[in-house]
C-alpha cells in the first residue's frame, strides 16, 4: 500500500523498540538453554523464534514471548520459513548443521540472492552439505576459514553453533571484518549464556562441548530504529527517544556522534536521549560497520549545508534492496544532488522537495523517506509502507505520535 504524507515537522517523545540484533541472538541462546524470552514485535525476530521451533525445539508462544523446551531430533527434513531475514538464515543454517538437522530454508524477496558463498564453503569443509538454503549432514570441529569482508553474520552464526560440537574449533577471519560491532553483541550474549569464546590474533578459539545457560534476559532498545527519530529531532524542534542505553554494544549508537558532528544538540538523561535542531553542516562518516544507518544519514545530509560524504557504501547493494541505488533514487526525487566517487557517496544538501518515493520493499528506505517527507516542501508518498514490520512494526504509530501526518491509500 502507498502512504500519502504531508509536511509536518516532528516533535515529541517515542519509546525505542526492542533491538532485533539482540533478539535474534538471545532467542537462539534461550532455545539452547530451555529458557523464556520476550523478543519484541519485529517480523525478523519472530522468524527466528518460529525458525527455532521448526528446527525442532519445543516452544510455547504468548504474543511476543516464547518459552522453549526440549530439542527433539528427527530424521525427517525440516522446513524453516525465514522470510526476508538474513540474520535468521545465516544464524540458523550453521545451528541446524551443528545439531545434525536436515533442513530446507524457505526465503522471500531478495534474500535468496544475497551473498552466502563464504558461509557455504566453511560449512562444506566441515561435514555439512549445503547450498545456502538447504543443509544435510552434521558439522565437525576444526579450523573454520571464513571470508569476513562480506558479512559479520557468518561469524555470528559460527560463534553460536560451534560451542555445541564435541571438539574445539577455531574461526580464522580472512580479510578485515565488516560490521564488527554486531559480533561484539554476539560475544556479549554468549557471555550471558555462560559460553566461552577466546579471541585470537585473527579470529576466535571456540571450546566444544559447552552448554548454554541463559537466564531470562531483556532485549535492549534499538539504536537502528531510534536513529530515524533522533535524526528527525535534528531536523525539527526536538524529539526524545526513551529506552536507550548508550553503553550498549550496538554499533548504530554511532548516529549520536554523527548528529553531534552535524551541529545538532544532543542531550542524554539516563535512558532518554533528546535531539534538537541547530544550524546543520555537512559531515563525513564511514558506514562500513553501520550500514543500516545509511538511509537515514542520507536524509540528514540532504538537509545539511554543503556536502556530506558517506564512505564504504559499496556493501549497501546487498541489503534488502540495492540500498545505494535506492538512496540515490530517493534523493533525486527530492531534488537533492548526489554522486558516487569510488566507494563513497557525496550528497549536496539543500531544500528537499516532496516526491513520489519508492521503498523498494525495504523497511529502512521506507522509514527514511517518511522522515524526509515530514520536513520537505510539498506533499509526498512512499510505496509499500507495510514493509516497516520487518524491524519496526509500530513506526507509523510513533510517526503520528510525534506529529507526523499521513494516510494510507488503499486499493
Secondary structure, 3 states (H helix, E strand, C coil): CEEEEECCCCCEEEECCECHHHHHHHHHHHHHHCCEEECCCCHHHHHHHHHHHHHCEEEEEECCEEEEEEECCCCCCEEEEEECCHHHHHHHHHHHHHHCCCEEEEECCCHHHCCCHHHHHHHHCCCEEECCCEEEECCCCCEEEEECCCCCHHHHHHHHHHHHCCCCEEEEEECCCCCHHHHHHHHHHHHHCCCCCEEECCEEEECCCCCCCCCCCCCCECHHHHHHHHHHHHHCCCEEEECCCCCCCCHHHHHHHHHHHHCCEEEEECCEEEEECCCCECCEEECCCCHHHHHHHHHHHHHCECEEEEECCHHHHHCCCCHHHHHHHHHHHCCCEEEEECCEEEEECCCCECCEECCCCCHHHHHHHHHHHHHCECCEEECCHHHHHHCCCCHHHHHHHCCCEEEEECC
